[in-house]
Amino acid sequence: MNEQQQIGALEAMLFAHADPVEAARLADALRVEPEEAVRLLKKLQKKLDEEESGMAILYFDPNRWQMATRPYYGEMVKRILDTRRNAPLSPAALEVLSVIAYNQPVSRSFIEQVRGVDSSSIVAKLLEKGLIEEAGRLDLPGKPIAFQVTDSFLRVFGLGSLADLPPLHGEAGDSELSETTDSTPDTAEDGEQLEWK
């Protein structure tokens, strides 16, 4: 297989898989080293960006890749899809997502303690939408179920990882320090992975 065919194979695998997939799995399927798969993925990503394709290649920590439609074309895509499950999130749902994203893994009682109101129906809706998932049980009395955000949450909010969340009050200095000492691999070297035009 020549390089162009390898890139085509990666494109086909990402399209068929739909969810984020580890570079090591793609490399294994392609019968190449993981480093070579990452190099080819970056070439595919650049190619789709230069062609202003309706598809884009997203990178998620740690070293996972996904093909997705470019948000720029979102309105046109919505016209042909049933968007009932994609109804806008309520302020209460955004509150619950924030509590989980910044503190995960957390129990439902922790969420309710922070918000001061029952959140069971909102948690159920977020589970149904695939924005949060169960993350085992916490080592607390009663062994409550823990929740964490999913890859879908990261994709919907345009994040590569939870480290990309805006800093909470009083953490701005910490985030500036972490940005200068960040040792992210060169998968994000041009910073173009999640920039939409």
N, C-alpha and C positions, 0 to 999 in steps of 0.2 A: 504494500500500500504506500503510495506517495504521500507527501505532506498534505496536499489538497484533499485527498481522500480521507486522511486521518481527521482533518478539521471537519469535513462533511460528516464523518462518523460521530464525532463529538456532538455536532449540532443535532443529529438524529437522536442520539441517546438522551440529550438534555430535553429535547422536545417531547420524547416519549415518556420520560421519567416524571416530568412536571414538577416534582418537589426538589429542593436542594439536594445535591449528591456530592459525596466526598471525591476529591481529585484522585485519591488512591483507588477508589472503585472504578472510576472512569479509565484510569491508567491500566488497571487489571483487565478490563474488558477490551481495551485497545492493544494490549500486550506491549506497553511501553513503560518506562520509569515514571513515577509521579511527577518529577521535575519536568519531564518532557510533556506530560499531559497539561501541566500548568502553562507552559510556554505556548502550546497549541491553543489552549483556552483563551489566553490573552490575545492571540492573533485573531481568533474567531470574534472575540469581544470588540476588538478594534475594527474589524471588517464590517460588522453589523452597525457600529456607530458611524463609520465613514459613509456607508450606503444609506444612512438614515432609515434603516430597516424598521419595520413595525415591531420587531423582536429585539430584545437586548439580553445580554448575559450579565447576571448579577453575581457578586461575590459576597459570601457570608463567612465570618469567622466560625470555626477554624477550618479554613481551606475547603469550603463547600461552594458549589456553583449551581446556578439555576437559570433556565431560559424563561423569560417572562415577556408579556406584551409591554411596550413602552407606554407609560402613562399619558404621554402626549396624545395618543390615539384612543384614550379611554372612552370618550363620549361616543365615538363611532362604534367601538366594540360593544358598549352597553346597548346600543340600538338593536343588536341582534341576539342579545342574551337575556335570559330571565334574571332580573336583578332583585328579586324579592329578598333573597338572603343577604344582599349587599346594601340594605337600608342604612342610612347614616346612623352613626352611634350617638346615643343620648349622652348628655353631660354626665349622668350617673355612671354609664358604662365606661366613659373615658376616665372617670375618677377611679373606678375599680381597676382598670388596666394600669393606670399610673401606680396605684398602690402595689400591684403585683410586680410590675416591671422593675420598680426601684427597690423592692424588698424580697424578691423571690428567693426560695420557695416560701409561700405563706399559706396559712389556713384561712378558711372562710371567717372564722371568729376574729382573726387578726384584721381582716379587711373591714369587718363590721365595727370593730373597736376603733379603727382609724376614721371611718366615715360616720359612725354614730347611728347608723340605720341598718336594717336587715338588707342583705345583699344577695340572698340565695337565688332570686329569680334572675338577677343580672349575671351572676356567675354562670348559671345554667345557659343563658343566651350566648355568653361569650364562648362557652364550651362548644355550643352548637355551631357557632360561626367559625370555630377553629382558631380563634385568637389566643386562647389559653388551653392548657392541658393539665391533667393530673400528673403530679411529680412524686408519687409514692406517698408515704405517711411520715409525719413529723414525730420525733422522739419526745412527745409531750403526753401528759395524761389523756387517755382516750384515743391516742394515736390518730389525730385528725388528718384528713387528706390534705396534702399540700398542692398548691397550684403554681404554675409558671407560665410565662408567655411562650408562644410557638414561633416557628420560622415564618408563618403567615403574618403574625404580628409585625415582625421585623420588616417583611416585604411591604405590607400595607403602609407602614409609617416611614419607609425609605431608609431603614437602618441596616448597617452591615453587622452590627452586634449591639449588645446592651451598653457597651462602652460609648456608643454614639448618642446615647440619651442626653438631653440638655442637663447641665448640673443643677442640683437642688440649691436652694438659698444657702449661702455660706460655704458652698463647695466650689465656687468659681476659681479660686486660687489653686485648689487641688487639681481641677481639670486642666488649667494652663500648664501646671507642672507635668501632668501625665502626658500632655500633647508633646512637650519638648523631649520627654524621655521615652516616648512610644517606640517600641521595637517591632512594629507590625512588619511582616514579611513583605517583600517587594511586590506582592499581589496587588497592593493598592498604591503603587508608586506614582501613577499619574493622577490619582484622585478622581478618576473618571467613572469608576464602577457604578456609582449611584447618582451621578449628575444627569438630570433629565433636561432636555431642551425642547 
